[in-house]
Amino acid sequence: MRLSQRAQRIEPFYVMEVAKAASARALELANSDSPMIFLNIGEPDFTAPALVQEAAARAIRDGVTQYTPALGISALRERISDWYLQRFGLHIPARRIVVTAGASAALQLACLALIEAGDEVLMPDPSYPCNRHFVSAAEGRAVLIPTHAQDRFQLTAQHVRSHWNARTRGVLLASPSNPTGTSIHPHELASIHQEVKQRGGITLIDEIYLGLSYDAQFGQSALALDEDIVSINSFSKYFNMTGWRLGWLVVPDVLVPAVERLSQNLFICASTVAQHAALACFETASLAEYEQRRAEFKARRDYFVPALNALGLHVPVMPDGAFYAWADCSQIGAAQGIANSWDFAFAAMEHAHLAITPGRDFGHASTEHFVRFSTARSMPELQQAIARLKRWLN
């Protein structure tokens, strides 16, 4: 059977290959005194709060399970609009909010609506691999621009000026970012958008970790800059609803009809049960619980990153959001006779019984030197992980 060129362009998602190997090794260690600790997947260890679970059960019990409008139920779009006002002081009208089947659907809809065959989209290297594949699936080309610690591993306005050409359509950013947990400084983000806008381009920004910001100078939505910005968000990370597959997209008014048509044809609608459950995310008790959890994620970061640095696994930029640590393993790996981060990840799995993610997925700019740790696990697990690394590496 002949595969499409589109399908052949999509690289494997290597983090899942590592996860598969870790799961197999975990079965072997299940009854040992040193079971596998999983710090490889970016998924909160918290589940949806009680009010959210109860709302889902109520929707099922009451038979509220039919199709919804492609843009999402009005009540949820209004709740999201209110959240932008309460959390960020932004007036984002509900008519510009499109509820989607996860942030993945939001990215796909945005790319299909805005990218033509042959268009180039500028992205930082390293960055989340699926984002560039959404561009590719829309027949565009992701242009990965090497970034460094002094850039916070993010694009800058100078990058945009230097790499823009006749085929460039715009930029796809993420703030905070996966894998680095770093955000773009607000002044730099404004400069980037200005460079893009004056060239007639588009600014797409993945803000799925925006709720998990820990530094006062960051944590503001890019939507504060301009109504032309397209923002992708999700209920997965801050709202702890990964498997519910629910997200949203904020678009300019002019883009709503096109996104609606695409959504009608590709998805019909996001999960009805998940939408009704998500209404309860914005109850006062739920929001208080989310803020307590955000504080816990920050405490984990504040413990884990200095502990990695002390072991020689240097984290060049302190993550200001999300739940990741992007650590340089090249020096400590060389001392162990390990050539690159891929081999380091498998060695950690074997010797420390610790599953982590090698940099291979996230780009090409020195990613062979880096591994990503997820700190979305309990504090006791993180402490045990550091103890195991210490025993192995020392």
N, C-alpha and C positions, 0 to 999 in steps of 0.2 A: 504494500500500500504506500503510495507516494504522499509524504508529508509536505505541508505547506512550508514555504521559506519562513513565514512568520513563526511557525511552531519551532522550526529548527534554530531560529535566532535566540530563543529563550534558553538561557543557561539553567542548569540544575540549581535548586535552592540548597546550597551545601550545608546550611545550618540544620536542615532536616536529615541530611545524610549522617551528620555527626550525631544528631538526636537518635537516629535509628541504631547506630552503633552503641551509643550510651545506654539505650533501653535494653539491648541484648546483653551488655555487660552487667547491667543492673540486675537482670534476672539471675545471673550467676552469683551475684553478691547478696541477693535478697536475704538469705539466712545467716549472713556473716555479721561480725561485729563492726564492719565498716561498709555500710550500704552506700550506693551511689548518691551523691548530692548533685542536684541539677541546677546549675547556674548558667544554662545555655539558652533557655527560651525566655523571650520577653513577655511574660504573662504574670499579672499580679497573683500572689498567693491568696488574696482575698476574693471572696465571691460577692455576688450582688447582695446588698443589704436586705433585711427582712421585709421591708415595705415593698421593695421591687419584686421579690419572690412572691409575696402575697398578691400583688397586682397581676402578675402573670397567671397565677392559679385562678384568680377571680375571672380573668378574661376567658380562660379555657372553660371554667365552670359555667359561665353565663353564655357561652357560645359566641363570644366576640372574636371570631376567627376568620371572617370573610376577607376578601381583598380590600385593600384601602386605596385611596388615590395614589397615583404614582409618585406624587410629591411628598406623600406622608400624611398622617392624620393632622388636622388643623391644630388640635389641642397640643400635640407634641411640638409642632413648629413654633407655636406661641410660647411654650415653656422654654424652648431653647433660646428664643428671642429674649425672654425675660432674664435668662441666665447671663447672657452677654451684658445686659444692662446692670444687673446686680453685681456680677463678678468683675467686669472690666469697664463699666460706665459707658458702654457702647450701645447706640440705638441701631440695632440690626432688625429691620422689619421681617416679620414671619414670611412674607411673600418671597423673600430672597433665599429662604432656607429650604433645602431639598433633603428629605430623609432618605437614606440609602441603605443597601444591604451591606453594611460595614464600610469602613474607610476605603477598602479595596474597590468597591463599586463606585464610590465617590470619585476616586482617582480615574477609574476607567471612563466614567461619564465625562469628566472634565477633559480628559485627553481626547476622547472621540469627538467631543464638541468643538475643540479648539485646534487640533493638530492635523495638518494635511500631510500626505505622503511626501517624504523628503525633508520635512521641517526638522530643524535641530533645536534641542532644548538643553540649556546649560544646567549642570548639576554639580554639586561638590563631590569630590572623591576624598574620603570615604562617604558613602551614603547607603540608605536602605535599598537592597537590590531590587525588590519588587517595583519600586518607583520607576526605575529606568526601563523595566520590562513593560510597564503600562504605556510608556512612550513608544516603545518598539511595536507593541501590539496595535497601536494606532497608526503604524507605518511611519512614525517619526524616528529620529535618531537622538539618543541621549549622548551628550558630550560631557564626559567626566573631566572636571578640572581639578588637578592636584591641589590639595589644601594642606595647611600645616598648623602646628600648635599656635603660632602667632596669629593665625586667622581664626582661632577657635575651631579649626576644622570646618569652616563655613566659607561660602562664597563671599567675595567683597565686591564693591562697585568697580574696583580696578580690574578684577577678573572679568566682569561683564564687559567693560570697555575693551579689554584686550582680546577677548574671544568672540565678540559679536561679528557676524558676517551677514551676507545677503540671505543665507538660508536660516538664520537664527529666528526662532519663533518667540522665545522667552526663556524663563528660568523656572525650575522646579526646586523649591527649597524645603527644608524641614527644620522647625525650631520650636522646642528642643529636638535634637537629632537622635536618630538611631543610626550608628552605634555609639556615638560619643557622649550623648547626654548634654551637649552644649547648644546654646542658643545664639542667634545673631543679635548683636547689640542693636537697640532700636535706631540709633543714628545711622548705623551701617545699613540696616534694612531699608530705611527711608531713602538712602542714597542709591541702593540697588534698584529699588522700585522706580526711582526717578530716571535712572539710566535706561531701564527697560521701557518705561512709558514713553519717553521722548523718542524712542526708536519704533514706536508702534507695536511693542511686544506685549506679552502676557506674563503676569506674575502669579504662579501657582505656589501655594505654601501648605505643607503638611503640618497641621497643628494638633495632631492626635495626643501629644504629650503636654499640651499647653497647661492643662489643669495641674500637672505635676511639676510646677516650677518652684524653686526654693530660694531664688535670689531676687530681691526687690527691683534691681535694675533691669531684669528680664520679666517674662511672664505676662507681657501685654500682647494682645492679638494684633497681627498685621492688618486686620480689618480697620484699625484705627487710622491707617494712613490714607485709604482711598477706597471708594466703592467699587473700583475696577478690579481689586484683588480678589482672587478665587482662593478660598480657604477650605481645606479638607479637615474634618474632625471625626471623632469616634466615641462611642460609649465603651470601648474595650478597655482603655488604660485607666484614666482617672475614675471612670464610673464602674470599673471592675466587671465588665460584661463581655469578655472576649468571645465566648462561644455563642452568644446571642446574635452575632453578626448584624450589628446596627451602627450606623454612622450618619453623618450629614455633610452637606456641601453648602457653602455660602457663595452665591454668585451674583453678579450684577443683574439688574432687572431684565436687561435685554437678552440675557442668556437663559433665563428660566424656561421659555417655551421649547427651546432646542433640547435642553436637558430633560425636560418632561417627556418629549417624544422619544428620546433615546431610552429613558427609564421604562416607559410603557412597553417598549418592544423588547428590551433586553432582560428586564427584571420583573415587570408588572408592578411589584411593590416590594418594600421591605417586609420582613416578618410582622404580621399583625399582632401576634402575641407579644413579641419583643417591643413593639412600639407602645402598646398599652402598659407594659411593665415599666418602660423607661419614663413614663409620666411620673412615677413615684421617685425617680432619681432626684427630682427637684423639690421634694418635700423637705421641710426644715430639718427633720430628724435625719434624713438621708444625707443631706449636704453636710451636716455636722459630723456624721460618721466618715464621710469622704475626706473631710479636712483632718480628722484624727489619723486617718490612714496616710494622708499626704505627709503628716508630721513623722509618722513611723518610717515611711520611705526615706525621708530626709535623714533620720537618725541612722538608718542602715548605711546610707551613703557616707555620713560623717564618720562612721566606724570603719567601713570597709576600704575606702580609697586610701586613707593614711596607712592602713595595715598592708595593703598591696605595695605602696611606695616603700615601706620599711623592709619588705622582702626583696626589693630590687625589681619588682614589676611596676615600672614607673608609669603613672597616669599623667600625661603632659598637661592636660587642662582639667581642672576640677569640674565635673559635670554640674550644671546648675539646674537640671531638670531630668525628667524620665527616671529610669532605674538601671543605668548601665555604667560600666567603667571600661574605658578603652585604654588598655594597658600594653606598654611596649615590653615584649618578652624576649627581645633579641639578645640582650646582654646576659641575662640569667639563663636563657636557653643555650647560648654558646658555651657557657660554663658547664652545662649538662651534656654537651655534645649534640645538641638539637639544632637542626638547620633552619627551621622556619616555624611560623605560628601554627600551621596545619599539623606538623609533627608534634609541636608542643602541646596542642590540645589533646592529641591521642595519648601522649605520654602522661599528661595530667589525669586522663581517664584511667590509665593503667596503674600508675604509681600512687596517686592521691585519691583515686575513686571520685573524681570530680569532673563533671561535664561542663565544658565551656565552649565558646564559639571562636574558631579561627577567623582571621581577617579576610579570608579569601572571598567571601560573599560580597564584601562591601566596596570593592573597587580594586584599583591597581597601584595607588600611590602609597608605597611602603606598607601595604596591608599585610605583606608576609611577615612583618615585624610585630604585628599587633594581634591581641586576642580580646574578645569582648566578654566581660563578666556581667551577668544579670544579677542585680541586687534585689530582685523582686521575690525574695525568699525570706524566711523568718530570721531574726537576729541569731538565735542559737545555731541555725544551719550555716549562716555566714561566719560565725565564730569558729565552728568546726571546720569549715572550708579553709580558713586561714591557718588553723593549727595543722591541717593535713599538708597544705602547701609548704609550711615552714619545715615540717619533718622531712618532706621529700627534697626540697631545694637546698636545705642545709645539711 
